[in-house]
Amino acid sequence: MIHPVRLLLPFKTVNRLNERGSWHRPARRAARERGVTRLAVMPHVVVGAVRVPCVVVLTRCSPGSRPMDGDGLVASCKHIRDGIADALGVASSRAADTPGEPRPLRGMP
């Protein structure tokens, strides 16, 4: 039986492909997103609510009028996806092969 687990993570996702400047700020953001996501998913793994294999659906809610393009959407959610893989104990390279591409959504979650 499938038991959905929903998590709302209030990140401001940024299209890393269009960022310019120093590497310090993006590296800090990446570490924070990955760590917070891992900590948010871990309790669900410990109690057995989430087991591998599983389906992960990432939805980016944007209040803006212009949706992010496909490449930018995947790049902006990369560290969140890696944090989920860390919590599940799955290698990030294996997680990239599984379906779980982010999808855009306008408005509030």
C-alpha positions as CSV (number, residue, x, y, z in Angstrom):
1,M,0.0,0.0,0.0
2,I,1.3,3.5,-0.9
3,H,1.4,6.0,1.9
4,P,2.3,9.5,0.6
5,V,4.6,11.7,2.6
6,R,4.4,15.4,1.9
7,L,7.1,17.8,3.0
8,L,7.0,21.6,2.5
9,L,10.5,23.0,2.4
10,P,10.5,26.8,2.1
11,F,13.5,27.3,-0.1
12,K,14.0,30.1,-2.6
13,T,15.3,28.0,-5.5
14,V,17.6,29.7,-7.8
15,N,18.6,28.8,-11.4
16,R,22.2,28.1,-10.8
17,L,22.9,28.0,-14.6
18,N,22.4,31.8,-14.8
19,E,24.3,32.8,-11.6
20,R,27.4,34.8,-11.9
21,G,30.1,35.8,-9.4
22,S,31.9,34.1,-6.6
23,W,31.4,30.4,-5.8
24,H,31.0,31.0,-2.0
25,R,27.4,32.0,-1.9
26,P,26.1,29.2,-4.2
27,A,28.2,26.7,-2.2
28,R,26.7,27.8,1.1
29,R,23.2,27.7,-0.4
30,A,23.8,24.2,-1.8
31,A,25.0,22.9,1.5
32,R,22.1,24.4,3.4
33,E,19.5,23.1,1.0
34,R,21.0,19.6,1.0
35,G,21.4,19.4,4.8
36,V,18.0,20.8,5.6
37,T,16.3,18.4,3.1
38,R,18.2,15.4,4.5
39,L,17.1,16.4,8.1
40,A,13.5,16.8,7.0
41,V,13.3,13.4,5.2
42,M,15.3,11.4,7.8
43,P,12.6,11.0,10.4
44,H,10.3,9.5,7.8
45,V,13.0,7.0,6.9
46,V,13.7,6.1,10.5
47,V,10.0,5.3,11.3
48,G,9.7,3.3,8.1
49,A,7.3,5.6,6.3
50,V,9.7,5.8,3.3
51,R,11.6,2.9,1.9
52,V,13.6,2.4,-1.2
53,P,12.4,2.0,-4.0
54,C,10.1,5.0,-3.8
55,V,8.7,7.7,-6.1
56,V,9.8,11.2,-5.4
57,V,7.9,14.1,-6.8
58,L,9.4,17.6,-6.5
59,T,7.1,20.5,-7.1
60,R,8.4,24.1,-7.2
61,C,5.7,26.6,-6.3
62,S,6.5,30.0,-7.8
63,P,4.5,33.2,-7.1
64,G,6.1,34.8,-10.1
65,S,4.6,35.2,-13.5
66,R,7.4,33.6,-15.5
67,P,8.0,29.9,-14.9
68,M,11.5,28.6,-14.9
69,D,12.7,26.7,-18.0
70,G,13.2,22.9,-17.8
71,D,17.0,23.0,-17.5
72,G,16.9,25.7,-14.8
73,L,14.2,23.9,-12.9
74,V,16.2,20.7,-12.7
75,A,19.4,22.7,-11.7
76,S,17.5,24.6,-9.0
77,C,16.3,21.5,-7.4
78,K,19.5,19.5,-7.6
79,H,20.7,19.9,-4.0
80,I,17.2,19.2,-2.7
81,R,17.2,15.9,-4.7
82,D,20.7,15.1,-3.4
83,G,19.5,15.7,0.2
84,I,16.6,13.2,-0.3
85,A,19.1,10.7,-1.8
86,D,21.4,11.2,1.3
87,A,18.5,10.5,3.7
88,L,17.5,7.4,1.8
89,G,21.0,6.1,1.7
90,V,21.1,6.0,-2.1
91,A,24.0,7.3,-4.1
92,S,23.3,10.6,-5.9
93,S,24.3,9.0,-9.2
94,R,21.7,6.3,-8.8
95,A,19.1,8.8,-7.7
96,A,19.6,10.7,-11.0
97,D,18.5,7.6,-12.9
98,T,15.2,7.4,-11.1
99,P,12.2,9.4,-12.2
100,G,11.8,12.5,-10.0
101,E,12.1,15.4,-12.3
102,P,10.8,18.6,-10.7
103,R,7.6,20.1,-12.0
104,P,6.6,23.8,-12.0
105,L,3.5,25.1,-10.2
106,R,2.3,28.7,-10.0
107,G,1.0,30.2,-6.8
108,M,1.2,29.1,-3.2
109,P,1.5,25.4,-2.2
